[in-house]
């Protein structure tokens, strides 16, 4: 994650060293620049030139498919649950009653109702869905494979210079499976580090240290440029010229207009902010759109806890309305701006929830068959891929694996499915293994 923690001793200007590291080492030298330099090396990897991007709603704990996207209204009460089905604007597709806004844009949404993997524990399953591969166990929770966001970051980079390619809002998920692992730290996500709905929202990693203003940074930039030009005159290797470039990029991220403007959610029309919803879900979705519009490639919104083992109705009544509004408004907003065909919207968790309600009025972990939602990026809306069994316990048709989902996303973004990257042992590893895109969505 591209935020940098430092020690907190002060220098003679009474500016914390940690604050200096947020924009580089003293006199705004390296730090962030190091990371930008590492990221630039990916230009040698033959990145694709696609203009498409990805916004992800990661639902930690897993949304109950039987209460949202795959209702079983004719099942017994202990399977059916509390919510009634509602009609959508896509003929023949119904959703749970807590998704009225998605129902209005169902013609632009595709559902996959037959996702399957073989683990019901949070950590291994979170790893599986975010990397495509089973990896960690309870005895060893460390990430084994890079996340899809990091793969996208390495394969394509940001669409605009100075913008981070891969961003997590408000921060990366707790297990640590949204990182780059052997791809290198340059492809870890940039963590926003704050709630976009907060009245005083600002991004800590893009804040100027106390005692510095944009004017003083500009002054230091001029001095730094002059000093480095002098040193470059006697440098025959070209190293100093490269350092100038990366320090300039670091300064632009901190003091320049593009990145700071992208994060300035307060500049949005208040009416649009209200449409998204004045909560973390809605404002995170709006911020994600702003970041993508400014040139980020992948933005991962980490939502609330969906691990509803007890009283699932209370939990879903709290979390579903803001998620529903955020997703539907994002889809509508992207469409109105002419961006929807270039931005994939993806809602996914580590698994679903048990078809049968437990003795605590909740639903437990269930990986045998669950649902994910996709929209945009050229994916055809108003479609359902796969089907669950009568009561939802297993896949009835068209089993879909985590690697199939990643292959679908990579294919849609324009990343070659033949792409391989070397792991820590130097062995080339496919980004999709045996996964294949879901052709039914196109």
VMD Tcl script that draws the C-alpha trace (Angstrom):
set ca {
  {0.00 0.00 0.00}
  {1.54 3.22 -1.06}
  {1.24 5.05 2.20}
  {4.51 5.34 4.03}
  {4.87 5.22 7.77}
  {7.91 6.79 9.30}
  {9.26 7.51 12.74}
  {7.96 10.63 14.40}
  {11.05 12.54 15.48}
  {11.11 16.17 14.39}
  {13.73 17.96 12.36}
  {14.99 21.44 13.11}
  {11.99 22.98 11.33}
  {9.73 21.07 13.72}
  {8.27 19.09 10.81}
  {7.91 15.42 11.57}
  {10.07 13.08 9.53}
  {6.95 10.99 8.99}
  {5.28 13.99 7.33}
  {8.27 14.54 5.09}
  {8.06 10.93 3.99}
  {4.50 11.55 2.84}
  {5.97 13.67 0.05}
  {9.50 12.33 -0.02}
  {12.65 12.57 2.06}
  {13.90 16.00 3.19}
  {13.59 18.74 0.60}
  {10.98 16.64 -1.17}
  {13.47 14.23 -2.67}
  {12.56 10.53 -2.81}
  {10.08 8.33 -0.85}
  {7.02 8.57 -3.06}
  {9.43 9.16 -5.94}
  {10.97 5.75 -5.29}
  {7.57 4.18 -5.76}
  {6.91 6.11 -8.94}
  {10.28 5.02 -10.29}
  {9.45 1.37 -9.58}
  {6.08 1.73 -11.26}
  {7.64 3.29 -14.35}
  {9.72 0.17 -14.92}
  {6.53 -1.58 -16.00}
  {6.68 0.38 -19.25}
  {9.14 -2.30 -20.34}
  {6.52 -5.01 -19.82}
  {4.47 -4.26 -22.93}
  {1.38 -2.75 -21.32}
  {-1.85 -2.80 -23.27}
  {-3.32 0.47 -24.48}
  {-6.94 -0.19 -23.48}
  {-8.86 2.76 -22.06}
  {-11.03 0.58 -19.83}
  {-11.02 0.60 -16.03}
  {-12.53 -1.25 -13.08}
  {-14.45 -0.24 -9.94}
  {-14.93 -2.99 -7.36}
  {-17.28 -3.22 -4.38}
  {-15.59 -5.78 -2.12}
  {-18.21 -7.13 0.33}
  {-16.16 -8.51 3.19}
  {-17.92 -11.56 4.62}
  {-20.06 -12.23 1.58}
  {-23.51 -10.97 0.59}
  {-26.40 -13.42 0.95}
  {-27.31 -14.36 -2.62}
  {-30.73 -15.68 -1.55}
  {-31.73 -12.27 -0.18}
  {-30.39 -10.21 -3.09}
  {-29.58 -11.56 -6.56}
  {-30.82 -15.18 -6.47}
  {-34.10 -15.34 -4.58}
  {-35.97 -18.59 -3.97}
  {-39.55 -17.35 -3.45}
  {-41.07 -20.84 -3.76}
  {-38.71 -22.46 -1.24}
  {-39.68 -23.25 2.36}
  {-39.43 -20.29 4.76}
  {-36.13 -21.45 6.29}
  {-34.55 -21.13 2.83}
  {-36.63 -18.33 1.34}
  {-35.91 -15.77 4.04}
  {-37.78 -12.56 4.78}
  {-37.51 -10.51 1.61}
  {-40.03 -10.58 -1.22}
  {-38.96 -10.53 -4.88}
  {-39.43 -7.33 -6.88}
  {-39.64 -6.88 -10.62}
  {-36.85 -5.15 -12.53}
  {-36.65 -3.32 -15.84}
  {-35.14 -6.49 -17.37}
  {-37.91 -8.95 -18.27}
  {-37.86 -12.17 -16.25}
  {-35.27 -11.05 -13.69}
  {-36.30 -10.38 -10.09}
  {-34.25 -9.08 -7.16}
  {-34.73 -8.89 -3.43}
  {-36.89 -6.02 -2.23}
  {-33.92 -4.26 -0.61}
  {-32.44 -3.63 -4.09}
  {-35.00 -1.23 -5.64}
  {-32.37 1.02 -7.25}
  {-30.53 -1.86 -8.92}
  {-33.91 -3.09 -10.14}
  {-34.26 0.20 -12.05}
  {-30.95 -0.32 -13.87}
  {-31.10 -4.11 -14.24}
  {-31.01 -3.71 -18.01}
  {-27.39 -2.62 -17.54}
  {-26.48 -5.26 -14.93}
  {-25.42 -8.89 -15.41}
  {-25.62 -11.50 -12.67}
  {-23.55 -14.65 -12.34}
  {-25.50 -17.03 -10.09}
  {-23.28 -20.09 -10.24}
  {-19.92 -19.09 -8.74}
  {-18.22 -21.96 -6.92}
  {-15.05 -22.69 -5.01}
  {-14.21 -25.15 -2.29}
  {-13.49 -23.29 0.93}
  {-15.74 -21.78 3.59}
  {-13.15 -19.95 5.71}
  {-12.72 -16.20 5.37}
  {-8.99 -15.89 4.73}
  {-8.50 -18.66 2.15}
  {-11.73 -17.67 0.40}
  {-10.83 -13.97 0.30}
  {-7.50 -14.97 -1.24}
  {-9.23 -17.25 -3.74}
  {-11.67 -14.61 -4.98}
  {-9.07 -11.83 -5.19}
  {-6.22 -13.80 -6.74}
  {-8.02 -16.69 -8.45}
  {-6.02 -19.21 -6.44}
  {-6.36 -21.05 -3.16}
  {-3.35 -20.16 -1.07}
  {-3.28 -19.37 2.62}
  {-4.44 -21.62 5.43}
  {-5.22 -20.93 9.07}
  {-1.63 -21.86 9.84}
  {-0.20 -19.52 7.19}
  {-2.30 -16.51 6.32}
  {0.27 -14.67 4.22}
  {-0.74 -13.85 0.65}
  {0.58 -16.31 -1.91}
  {-0.51 -14.67 -5.19}
  {-1.02 -11.09 -6.41}
  {-4.48 -9.56 -6.34}
  {-6.32 -8.81 -9.54}
  {-5.89 -5.09 -8.84}
  {-2.12 -5.50 -8.74}
  {-2.14 -7.59 -11.92}
  {-4.13 -4.86 -13.64}
  {-1.75 -2.22 -12.30}
  {1.28 -4.05 -13.67}
  {-0.30 -5.04 -16.97}
  {-1.74 -1.63 -17.79}
  {-0.71 1.06 -15.32}
  {-2.62 4.29 -14.83}
  {-4.42 5.84 -17.78}
  {-2.98 9.25 -16.93}
  {0.45 10.13 -15.57}
  {0.76 11.04 -11.90}
  {-2.47 9.21 -11.03}
  {-2.03 6.03 -8.99}
  {-3.04 3.03 -11.08}
  {-4.64 1.05 -8.25}
  {-6.48 2.61 -5.30}
  {-8.31 1.16 -2.28}
  {-11.03 3.06 -0.39}
  {-10.80 3.71 2.50}
  {-7.97 1.19 2.95}
  {-7.06 -2.33 1.86}
  {-8.90 -5.30 3.34}
  {-7.63 -6.74 6.59}
  {-6.24 -10.06 5.33}
  {-3.74 -8.34 3.05}
  {-4.88 -10.04 -0.15}
  {-5.27 -6.87 -2.22}
  {-1.51 -6.50 -2.66}
  {1.08 -7.33 -5.30}
  {3.18 -10.06 -3.55}
  {5.87 -11.11 -6.06}
  {4.88 -8.52 -8.67}
  {6.64 -5.91 -6.57}
  {5.68 -3.13 -4.18}
  {5.16 -0.67 -7.01}
  {1.90 -2.48 -7.82}
  {0.44 -2.40 -4.32}
  {-2.65 -0.20 -3.98}
  {-2.58 3.42 -2.95}
  {-4.70 3.58 0.21}
  {-6.98 6.60 0.54}
  {-6.84 6.20 4.31}
  {-10.00 8.15 5.18}
  {-13.79 8.04 4.86}
  {-14.91 10.10 1.83}
  {-18.16 10.88 3.65}
  {-16.37 12.61 6.53}
  {-16.94 16.35 6.77}
  {-13.19 16.95 6.98}
  {-12.21 14.32 4.40}
  {-8.68 14.58 3.11}
  {-6.14 12.04 1.93}
  {-3.30 11.80 4.47}
  {-0.79 10.67 1.86}
  {-1.48 13.70 -0.31}
  {-1.47 16.27 2.48}
  {1.33 18.78 2.75}
  {3.26 18.57 6.02}
  {2.62 21.23 8.63}
  {4.56 24.38 7.83}
  {4.52 23.82 4.06}
  {2.24 25.54 1.57}
  {1.84 25.05 -2.15}
  {3.85 28.25 -2.66}
  {6.73 26.99 -0.54}
  {6.66 23.66 -2.35}
  {6.88 25.50 -5.67}
  {9.86 27.41 -4.31}
  {11.55 24.23 -3.16}
  {10.81 22.64 -6.52}
  {12.61 25.49 -8.30}
  {15.61 25.20 -6.00}
  {15.64 21.42 -6.34}
  {15.52 21.65 -10.13}
  {18.44 24.08 -10.19}
  {20.49 21.96 -7.81}
  {19.82 18.74 -9.70}
  {20.65 20.41 -13.02}
  {24.00 21.39 -11.56}
  {24.65 17.83 -10.39}
  {23.49 16.39 -13.70}
  {26.13 18.43 -15.52}
  {28.77 16.16 -14.01}
  {26.70 12.97 -14.14}
  {27.48 10.80 -17.16}
  {25.18 7.91 -16.24}
  {21.84 9.66 -16.63}
  {20.83 8.70 -13.10}
  {20.25 12.28 -11.99}
  {17.99 13.00 -14.94}
  {15.88 10.01 -13.96}
  {15.71 11.16 -10.36}
  {14.53 14.57 -11.52}
  {11.64 12.92 -13.34}
  {10.48 10.84 -10.40}
  {10.84 13.66 -7.90}
  {8.81 15.86 -10.22}
  {6.08 13.23 -10.40}
  {6.04 12.89 -6.62}
  {5.69 16.64 -6.26}
  {2.90 16.71 -8.83}
  {0.94 14.08 -6.92}
  {1.23 16.09 -3.73}
  {1.08 19.67 -4.94}
  {-0.14 19.38 -8.52}
  {-3.70 19.91 -9.68}
  {-4.71 16.59 -11.23}
  {-4.45 14.23 -8.28}
  {-5.54 16.70 -5.64}
  {-8.53 17.72 -7.78}
  {-9.53 14.08 -8.28}
  {-9.71 13.56 -4.53}
  {-11.56 16.84 -3.94}
  {-14.99 15.27 -3.53}
  {-16.31 18.43 -1.88}
  {-16.24 20.10 -5.31}
  {-18.99 17.79 -6.57}
  {-22.53 19.08 -6.99}
  {-24.26 18.55 -3.60}
  {-27.30 17.16 -5.41}
  {-25.18 14.42 -6.99}
  {-23.61 13.64 -3.63}
  {-27.11 13.22 -2.21}
  {-28.06 10.91 -5.08}
  {-25.13 8.64 -4.26}
  {-26.07 8.79 -0.58}
  {-24.34 10.65 2.22}
  {-22.72 7.55 3.68}
  {-19.40 5.77 3.19}
  {-20.79 3.46 0.47}
  {-22.17 6.29 -1.64}
  {-19.33 8.73 -1.26}
  {-16.75 5.99 -1.86}
  {-18.52 5.15 -5.14}
  {-18.53 8.82 -6.15}
  {-14.85 9.17 -5.27}
  {-14.10 6.03 -7.28}
  {-15.78 7.56 -10.32}
  {-13.75 10.75 -9.88}
  {-10.49 8.79 -9.64}
  {-11.28 6.70 -12.71}
  {-12.27 9.83 -14.61}
  {-8.91 11.40 -13.67}
  {-6.94 8.37 -14.90}
  {-6.78 5.66 -12.24}
  {-7.17 2.12 -13.61}
  {-8.64 0.08 -10.73}
  {-10.43 1.35 -7.63}
  {-11.44 -1.13 -4.94}
  {-14.11 0.01 -2.47}
  {-13.98 -2.05 0.70}
  {-17.47 -2.03 2.19}
  {-18.83 -3.03 5.58}
  {-18.94 -6.38 7.33}
  {-21.40 -8.82 5.70}
  {-20.66 -11.77 7.99}
  {-24.23 -12.12 9.25}
  {-24.30 -15.31 11.30}
  {-26.91 -13.77 13.59}
  {-30.06 -11.79 12.78}
  {-29.30 -11.41 9.09}
  {-32.34 -9.24 8.44}
  {-31.05 -6.57 10.82}
  {-27.63 -6.69 9.16}
  {-28.96 -6.56 5.62}
  {-31.43 -3.80 6.47}
  {-28.42 -1.75 7.54}
  {-26.05 -2.54 4.68}
  {-28.15 -3.30 1.60}
  {-29.87 0.09 1.08}
  {-26.62 2.13 0.95}
  {-24.90 -0.50 -1.22}
  {-27.89 -0.65 -3.56}
  {-28.05 3.12 -3.95}
  {-24.27 3.42 -4.43}
  {-24.08 0.75 -7.15}
  {-27.15 1.91 -9.07}
  {-26.22 5.60 -8.92}
  {-22.67 4.83 -10.04}
  {-23.98 2.87 -13.04}
  {-26.41 5.67 -13.90}
  {-23.77 8.38 -13.43}
  {-21.21 6.55 -15.57}
  {-23.85 6.08 -18.25}
  {-24.80 9.76 -18.21}
  {-21.15 10.75 -18.63}
  {-20.59 8.35 -21.52}
  {-18.18 6.30 -19.39}
  {-20.12 3.10 -18.71}
  {-18.82 1.24 -21.75}
  {-15.27 1.87 -20.52}
  {-15.73 1.12 -16.80}
  {-16.53 -2.28 -15.33}
  {-18.50 -2.24 -12.07}
  {-18.00 -5.46 -10.09}
  {-19.56 -6.46 -6.75}
  {-18.05 -9.54 -5.10}
  {-17.12 -11.09 -1.75}
  {-15.20 -14.15 -0.63}
  {-18.30 -16.38 -0.76}
  {-22.07 -16.27 -0.27}
  {-24.22 -17.34 2.65}
  {-25.91 -20.65 3.46}
  {-29.19 -21.36 1.68}
  {-30.78 -22.44 4.96}
  {-31.20 -19.93 7.78}
  {-29.48 -21.10 10.97}
  {-30.81 -21.25 14.52}
  {-29.67 -17.69 15.19}
  {-31.74 -16.20 12.34}
  {-28.55 -15.78 10.31}
  {-26.80 -17.41 7.40}
  {-23.34 -18.95 7.59}
  {-20.47 -19.20 5.05}
  {-21.28 -20.83 1.71}
  {-18.90 -21.30 -1.22}
  {-20.69 -24.11 -3.08}
  {-22.86 -21.70 -5.06}
  {-23.15 -17.91 -4.82}
  {-23.60 -14.81 -6.95}
  {-21.63 -11.80 -8.18}
  {-22.74 -8.69 -10.05}
  {-21.15 -7.06 -13.10}
  {-21.99 -4.04 -15.23}
  {-20.35 -1.80 -17.81}
  {-17.16 -2.26 -19.79}
  {-19.04 -3.73 -22.74}
  {-20.71 -6.42 -20.61}
  {-24.30 -6.88 -21.73}
  {-26.90 -5.99 -19.12}
  {-30.16 -7.74 -18.36}
  {-28.42 -11.12 -18.41}
  {-28.05 -13.99 -15.96}
  {-25.27 -16.54 -16.28}
  {-25.66 -19.89 -14.55}
  {-28.24 -21.13 -12.10}
  {-28.33 -22.57 -8.61}
  {-30.25 -25.64 -7.52}
  {-33.87 -25.49 -6.35}
  {-33.04 -24.37 -2.83}
  {-29.70 -22.80 -3.75}
  {-27.38 -25.39 -2.28}
  {-25.27 -26.08 -5.36}
  {-24.72 -25.19 -8.99}
  {-27.45 -26.46 -11.32}
  {-25.89 -25.17 -14.53}
  {-22.76 -23.37 -15.77}
  {-20.30 -23.70 -12.88}
  {-18.09 -20.57 -12.72}
  {-14.75 -20.48 -10.89}
  {-12.86 -17.50 -9.43}
  {-10.37 -17.79 -12.29}
  {-13.22 -17.60 -14.80}
  {-14.32 -14.32 -13.22}
  {-10.80 -12.90 -13.36}
  {-10.37 -14.06 -16.94}
  {-13.61 -12.23 -17.77}
  {-12.37 -9.03 -16.16}
  {-8.90 -9.18 -17.74}
  {-10.38 -9.95 -21.14}
  {-12.81 -7.03 -20.83}
  {-9.99 -4.68 -19.85}
  {-7.91 -5.80 -22.82}
  {-5.25 -7.72 -20.89}
  {-3.93 -10.75 -22.77}
  {-4.92 -14.00 -21.10}
  {-1.54 -15.40 -22.15}
  {0.19 -13.04 -19.72}
  {2.61 -14.69 -17.29}
  {4.66 -13.12 -14.50}
  {7.56 -14.66 -12.66}
  {6.93 -15.60 -9.04}
  {9.50 -15.27 -6.26}
  {11.27 -18.40 -7.45}
  {11.55 -17.15 -11.02}
  {8.87 -19.49 -12.37}
  {6.45 -17.96 -14.90}
  {2.88 -18.05 -13.57}
  {-0.25 -17.47 -15.65}
  {-2.59 -14.73 -14.50}
  {-5.66 -16.88 -15.27}
  {-4.52 -20.52 -15.15}
  {-7.37 -22.55 -16.60}
  {-9.89 -19.72 -16.26}
  {-11.91 -18.68 -19.32}
  {-14.03 -15.58 -19.93}
  {-17.80 -15.86 -19.63}
  {-18.71 -15.45 -23.28}
  {-22.39 -15.22 -22.43}
  {-21.79 -11.72 -21.08}
  {-20.63 -10.26 -24.40}
}
mol new
graphics top color blue
foreach p $ca { graphics top sphere $p radius 0.5 }
foreach p [lrange $ca 0 end-1] q [lrange $ca 1 end] { graphics top cylinder $p $q radius 0.2 }
display resetview
